[in-house]
Amino acid sequence: MTSPGRPRRAARARERLGLSVTVILHQARRERGLTRAELARRAQVSEQTLAKIEQGRSTDPGFTVVAAVAASLGLRLDDLVERARQAATAEDES
C-alpha cells in the first residue's frame, strides 16, 4: 500500500517538470531572437496557445503541440526533457 503523500509528490514532480519545459521553450525562443508570432507561425500553433504554454497557464498543451514548438526551435524532444529534468532537480535541491 502506498502512503497518501506519494501520489501528491509524484504530481508535484510532474508539475515541476512541466514548468521547467515551459521555461526552457521560452528561453530558447528568446535566445533565437524569435517573437511569439514568428514561433507560432513556424510551429503552426496559435500565438495564444504559445503564450499559454510559455506562461505555464496551459495545463496540457498536448504532445504534438510541444513537439512542434520544440522542433521549430531546433530542440530534440529528448534534449528538452533532459534539460527540464535537470532544471527541476536543481530546483528541488535549492
C-alpha positions in Angstrom: 0.0 0.0 0.0 1.3 3.5 -0.8 1.3 6.4 1.6 -1.2 9.2 0.9 1.6 11.6 0.3 3.2 9.6 -2.5 0.7 10.5 -5.3 0.9 14.2 -4.4 4.7 14.1 -4.5 4.5 12.5 -7.9 2.0 15.0 -9.1 4.2 17.9 -7.9 7.2 16.3 -9.6 5.3 16.2 -12.9 4.2 19.8 -12.4 7.8 21.0 -11.8 8.9 19.1 -14.9 6.2 20.7 -17.0 7.0 24.2 -15.7 10.7 23.5 -16.5 9.7 22.7 -20.1 7.8 25.9 -20.4 10.8 27.9 -19.1 13.2 26.2 -21.5 10.9 26.8 -24.5 10.6 30.4 -23.6 14.3 30.9 -23.1 15.1 29.0 -26.4 12.7 31.3 -28.3 14.3 34.4 -26.8 17.8 33.1 -27.4 16.9 32.7 -31.1 15.5 36.2 -31.3 12.0 35.0 -32.3 8.8 36.7 -31.4 5.9 34.6 -30.2 4.1 35.3 -33.5 7.1 34.1 -35.5 7.5 30.9 -33.5 3.7 30.3 -33.5 3.7 30.5 -37.3 6.7 28.2 -37.6 5.2 25.6 -35.2 1.7 26.0 -36.8 0.1 26.8 -33.4 -1.9 29.8 -32.4 0.0 32.7 -30.7 -2.4 32.4 -27.8 -1.6 28.7 -27.3 2.1 29.5 -27.4 1.7 32.3 -24.8 -0.2 30.0 -22.5 2.5 27.4 -22.8 5.3 29.9 -22.1 3.4 31.4 -19.1 2.6 28.0 -17.6 -1.1 28.5 -18.0 -1.7 25.6 -20.3 -2.3 22.5 -18.1 -2.0 20.0 -21.0 -0.9 21.5 -24.4 -0.5 18.1 -25.9 2.5 16.1 -27.1 2.1 17.2 -30.7 2.0 20.9 -29.9 5.1 20.7 -27.6 6.9 18.6 -30.2 6.0 21.2 -33.0 7.3 24.1 -30.8 10.4 22.3 -29.8 11.2 21.2 -33.4 10.6 24.8 -34.6 13.3 25.9 -32.1 15.7 23.2 -33.2 15.3 21.3 -30.0 15.1 17.5 -29.9 12.4 16.2 -27.5 14.9 14.0 -25.6 17.2 17.0 -25.1 14.2 19.2 -24.0 13.1 16.6 -21.4 16.6 16.0 -20.1 17.1 19.8 -19.7 13.8 20.1 -17.9 14.6 17.2 -15.6 18.0 18.8 -14.7 16.2 22.1 -14.1 13.5 20.5 -11.9 16.2 18.6 -10.0 18.2 21.7 -9.4 15.1 23.4 -8.1 14.4 20.6 -5.7 17.9 20.8 -4.3 17.8 24.6 -3.7 
